[in-house]
Amino acid sequence: MRLYVCYGTFGPPERHACGRAFAALSAAGHEPEVVRTFGCLKTDPLWKGRREVHELTGNYHVPTLVLDDGTVVDESQNIVAWAQAHPA
């Protein structure tokens, strides 16, 4: 599985969406490949990683989780819910 994030999984999970998604996946026993997409606000289309996210979801927002079967789970609250429902 791949987890697309902004610049990383840093910061307190309660304040940073990418960190929250990563922490939930880790707590559930998953070890996602972390893909840094960089970019923010209006610069998102300039970054290759954000363009990949746009192709998957139709938006440039991260975090985005791509499961091994190609299923896409977008937005941190949905990733957290998926992780809690699917422990490794």
C-alpha positions as CSV (number, residue, x, y, z in Angstrom):
1,M,0.0,0.0,0.0
2,R,1.1,3.6,-0.6
3,L,0.3,6.6,1.5
4,Y,0.6,9.9,-0.3
5,V,1.4,12.7,2.1
6,C,2.5,16.4,1.8
7,Y,6.1,16.7,3.1
8,G,6.1,13.9,5.6
9,T,4.3,12.3,8.5
10,F,5.6,14.7,11.1
11,G,3.8,16.8,13.7
12,P,1.3,15.8,16.3
13,P,-1.3,13.5,14.7
14,E,-4.1,15.5,16.2
15,R,-3.0,18.6,14.3
16,H,-1.6,17.2,11.0
17,A,-3.8,15.2,8.6
18,C,-0.9,13.3,7.0
19,G,0.5,12.4,10.4
20,R,-2.9,11.3,11.6
21,A,-3.4,9.0,8.7
22,F,0.1,7.5,9.1
23,A,-0.3,7.0,12.9
24,A,-3.6,5.2,12.4
25,L,-2.1,2.9,9.8
26,S,0.9,2.2,12.0
27,A,-1.3,1.5,15.0
28,A,-3.3,-1.0,13.0
29,G,-0.1,-2.8,12.1
30,H,0.3,-1.6,8.5
31,E,3.6,-0.3,7.0
32,P,2.7,1.8,4.0
33,E,5.1,3.1,1.5
34,V,5.1,6.8,2.2
35,V,5.2,9.0,-1.0
36,R,6.0,12.6,-0.4
37,T,4.1,14.8,-2.8
38,F,5.3,18.3,-1.7
39,G,3.4,21.3,-2.8
40,C,0.7,23.3,-1.1
41,L,-2.2,25.6,-1.9
42,K,-2.0,26.8,-5.5
43,T,1.4,25.1,-6.3
44,D,0.0,21.6,-6.2
45,P,-0.3,21.1,-10.0
46,L,3.5,21.8,-10.3
47,W,4.5,18.7,-8.3
48,K,4.6,15.3,-9.8
49,G,3.3,13.6,-6.6
50,R,0.3,15.9,-6.5
51,R,-0.5,15.3,-10.1
52,E,-0.5,11.5,-9.4
53,V,-3.0,12.1,-6.5
54,H,-5.1,14.2,-8.9
55,E,-5.2,11.3,-11.4
56,L,-6.3,9.0,-8.6
57,T,-8.9,11.2,-6.9
58,G,-9.7,14.2,-9.0
59,N,-8.2,16.6,-6.4
60,Y,-4.8,17.5,-5.2
61,H,-5.4,16.9,-1.5
62,V,-3.4,14.5,0.7
63,P,-3.3,12.2,2.5
64,T,-4.4,9.6,0.0
65,L,-4.1,5.9,0.6
66,V,-3.8,3.4,-2.3
67,L,-4.3,-0.2,-1.3
68,D,-2.5,-3.1,-3.0
69,D,-5.6,-3.9,-5.0
70,G,-5.8,-0.3,-6.4
71,T,-8.6,0.9,-4.1
72,V,-8.2,4.5,-3.2
73,V,-9.1,5.9,0.3
74,D,-9.0,9.7,0.3
75,E,-8.9,12.1,3.3
76,S,-7.5,11.5,6.7
77,Q,-10.7,10.7,8.5
78,N,-11.5,8.0,5.9
79,I,-8.0,6.6,6.1
80,V,-8.3,6.4,9.9
81,A,-11.6,4.7,9.7
82,W,-10.3,2.2,7.1
83,A,-7.2,1.4,9.3
84,Q,-9.4,0.8,12.4
85,A,-11.7,-1.5,10.4
86,H,-8.8,-3.4,8.7
87,P,-6.0,-4.2,11.2
88,A,-3.0,-6.0,9.6
